[in-house]
Amino acid sequence: MKVSVIACVAGLVGAIGLLLFLVAFGTDYWLLATENCEIYEHHAEDAMSKLLDATLNGQTFKGHDKLAITFHHEGFIWRCWFTEDISHDSIWNFWFTNQPPSKYCVHGYLFPFPITMGPISSYDSTAVYRGFWTAFIVLGLVVALVGGFLLVCAVPFVNAKLYKLGGGFLLASGILFSILIFLFVIWKELVVDLERYVLLDRRNSCTDILVHVQYGWSFMFAAAGIPLALLAGLLFYVTGHTIDAHNK
């Protein structure tokens, strides 16, 4: 009876942790930023190409008639930006339902590699960290899904080995996401000049720049899922060990 209760609690905790990992992976709000370098384009590809041309040619962009702020948010899949009137500057502008239809995105999992083509080499460290971050988030999610599948298979047959193996996979996913969070914090706080990163090397083309960068919802979801995955993995491993000892 006690074993079934522990397994039920572990399953609930593990499911919530896995759901949080999936949300963190699938949403693009790991990094949130606002800046007042007034550049606004109507097509994402044109915007990125003109940003690169400005970097290479030292051109200056023209601003809007109204004072505006550009909002950036970034995750594994997409890197997006949109512009709002300065009077609407709020963190809640990043919320899913509050963003305008004029939002433009480029693939995030390749960033910043397309920007570092040619003579630009200031984001080499960013590219390295981005590569490790991408590898850990994919590996961590795959390991968590495999662990969940093994545990689903273990429940009907009360299989001690599958409980242990599934619990081990969940523990491994929690450790991988812990490393992922650590890399992201180090990347944000120590490695990268985030003002240059957000402005894509166009800081010299703008005056009186104000850049504000913060952690986003996706980062918080991933951080919240780590202790849940570790706890569920530990409980499932203990359950498998208990079943194994009882059978002997």
C-alpha positions in Angstrom: 0.0 0.0 0.0 2.8 2.4 1.0 4.6 1.6 -2.3 1.6 2.4 -4.4 1.1 5.7 -2.6 4.7 6.7 -3.1 4.5 5.7 -6.7 1.3 7.8 -7.2 2.9 10.9 -5.5 6.1 10.4 -7.6 4.0 10.1 -10.8 2.1 13.3 -10.1 5.3 15.3 -9.2 7.1 13.9 -12.2 4.3 14.7 -14.6 4.3 18.3 -13.4 8.0 18.6 -13.7 8.0 17.1 -17.2 5.2 19.5 -18.2 7.3 22.5 -16.9 10.3 21.2 -18.9 8.1 21.0 -22.1 6.7 24.5 -21.5 10.2 25.9 -21.0 11.5 24.1 -24.2 8.5 25.2 -26.3 8.2 28.8 -25.3 10.6 31.6 -26.3 10.8 33.6 -23.1 14.2 32.6 -21.6 15.5 36.1 -22.1 13.5 39.3 -22.0 14.9 42.7 -23.1 13.7 46.2 -23.8 15.7 48.9 -25.7 15.2 52.3 -27.2 17.3 52.0 -30.4 14.4 52.8 -32.7 14.5 50.3 -35.6 11.4 48.8 -37.0 11.1 46.7 -40.1 8.1 45.0 -41.8 9.8 41.7 -42.6 12.0 39.6 -40.3 14.4 38.7 -43.1 14.8 42.3 -44.3 15.2 43.4 -40.7 18.1 41.0 -40.0 19.8 41.7 -43.3 19.6 45.5 -42.8 20.9 45.1 -39.3 23.9 43.2 -40.7 24.4 45.8 -43.4 24.3 48.6 -40.9 27.0 46.8 -38.8 29.3 46.4 -41.8 28.7 49.9 -43.3 28.3 52.0 -40.2 24.9 53.4 -41.3 22.5 55.1 -38.9 18.9 54.2 -38.8 16.0 56.6 -38.7 13.6 56.5 -35.8 9.8 56.8 -35.5 7.8 59.9 -35.2 6.7 58.7 -31.8 9.0 57.6 -29.0 9.0 53.8 -29.0 10.6 50.9 -27.2 11.5 47.6 -28.8 10.8 44.4 -26.9 12.9 41.3 -27.5 12.2 37.8 -26.2 14.2 34.7 -27.0 14.2 31.0 -26.5 15.3 27.7 -28.1 13.0 27.9 -31.2 12.5 31.6 -31.9 14.0 35.0 -31.3 11.3 37.7 -31.6 10.9 41.5 -31.3 8.1 44.0 -31.5 7.7 47.7 -30.9 5.4 49.6 -28.6 4.7 53.2 -27.7 6.9 54.2 -24.8 3.9 54.8 -22.6 3.1 51.1 -22.7 6.5 50.0 -21.4 5.8 47.2 -19.0 6.9 43.6 -18.4 3.4 42.5 -19.1 3.9 43.5 -22.7 5.8 40.2 -22.9 2.8 38.2 -21.9 1.4 36.1 -24.8 -1.9 37.9 -25.2 -0.5 41.4 -24.9 1.8 41.3 -27.9 0.9 43.1 -31.2 0.4 41.3 -34.5 3.4 43.2 -35.9 5.8 40.9 -34.1 8.7 39.5 -36.1 10.8 36.4 -35.4 13.8 34.5 -36.6 14.9 31.0 -35.7 16.5 31.2 -32.3 18.4 27.9 -32.2 20.7 29.1 -34.9 21.3 32.5 -33.2 23.8 34.1 -33.2 25.5 32.1 -35.9 23.9 34.0 -38.9 25.0 37.3 -37.4 28.6 36.2 -37.0 29.1 35.7 -40.7 31.9 37.7 -42.4 34.1 40.0 -40.5 32.0 40.1 -37.3 33.6 38.0 -34.6 32.4 39.7 -31.4 29.9 36.9 -30.5 32.2 33.9 -30.6 31.7 33.2 -26.9 28.0 33.7 -27.3 28.0 31.1 -30.1 29.9 28.6 -27.9 27.5 29.0 -25.0 24.5 28.9 -27.2 25.7 25.6 -28.6 26.2 24.0 -25.2 22.8 25.5 -24.1 21.0 24.0 -27.1 22.6 20.6 -26.5 21.7 20.4 -22.9 18.1 21.5 -23.3 17.5 18.9 -26.1 19.3 16.2 -24.2 17.6 17.0 -20.9 14.1 16.9 -22.5 14.8 13.7 -24.3 16.0 12.0 -21.1 13.0 13.2 -19.2 10.6 11.9 -21.9 12.4 8.5 -22.0 12.2 8.3 -18.2 8.5 9.1 -18.3 7.9 6.4 -20.9 9.8 3.8 -18.9 7.7 4.6 -15.8 4.5 4.3 -17.7 5.6 0.9 -18.8 6.6 -0.1 -15.3 3.3 0.7 -13.5 1.1 -2.1 -14.9 3.7 -4.8 -14.4 5.1 -3.4 -11.1 8.5 -3.9 -12.6 11.3 -2.9 -10.1 14.0 -2.6 -12.8 11.9 -0.2 -14.9 11.0 1.9 -11.8 14.7 2.2 -11.0 15.7 2.9 -14.6 12.9 5.4 -15.1 13.8 7.1 -11.8 17.4 7.3 -12.9 16.4 9.0 -16.1 14.3 11.6 -14.3 17.3 12.2 -11.9 19.5 12.6 -15.0 17.1 15.1 -16.6 17.0 17.1 -13.4 20.8 17.3 -13.4 20.9 18.2 -17.1 18.4 21.0 -16.6 20.4 22.2 -13.5 23.5 22.5 -15.7 21.4 24.2 -18.3 20.2 26.8 -15.8 23.7 27.3 -14.5 25.1 27.9 -18.1 22.3 30.3 -18.8 22.9 32.3 -15.6 26.7 32.4 -16.3 26.0 33.4 -19.9 23.8 36.2 -18.9 25.6 37.5 -15.9 29.3 37.1 -16.8 30.1 36.0 -20.4 28.2 38.2 -22.8 27.9 41.9 -23.1 24.1 41.8 -23.3 23.7 45.3 -24.5 25.7 44.5 -27.7 24.0 41.1 -27.9 20.5 42.6 -27.8 21.3 45.4 -30.2 23.1 43.1 -32.7 26.2 45.3 -33.0 24.2 48.4 -33.8 25.0 50.2 -30.6 27.2 52.7 -32.4 24.3 53.6 -34.7 22.1 54.7 -31.9 22.3 57.4 -29.3 21.2 57.5 -25.6 20.6 53.7 -25.6 18.9 52.2 -22.6 18.9 48.4 -22.5 17.2 46.4 -19.8 17.6 42.6 -19.7 15.9 40.1 -17.4 15.1 36.4 -17.0 11.8 35.3 -18.5 8.9 32.9 -17.9 10.6 30.0 -19.7 13.6 30.2 -17.4 11.4 30.2 -14.3 9.4 27.2 -15.6 12.6 25.2 -16.1 14.0 26.2 -12.7 10.7 25.2 -11.1 10.7 21.8 -12.8 14.2 20.8 -11.6 13.4 20.0 -7.9 10.2 18.2 -9.0 12.1 16.0 -11.5 14.8 15.2 -8.9 12.2 14.4 -6.2 10.2 12.2 -8.6 13.3 10.4 -9.8 14.4 9.7 -6.2 10.9 8.5 -5.2 10.7 6.1 -8.2 14.1 4.8 -7.5 13.2 4.1 -3.9 10.0 2.5 -5.0 11.9 0.1 -7.4 14.4 -0.7 -4.6 11.5 -1.5 -2.2 9.7 -3.7 -4.7 13.0 -5.5 -5.5 13.7 -6.1 -1.8 10.1 -7.3 -1.2 10.3 -9.8 -4.0 13.5 -11.3 -2.6 
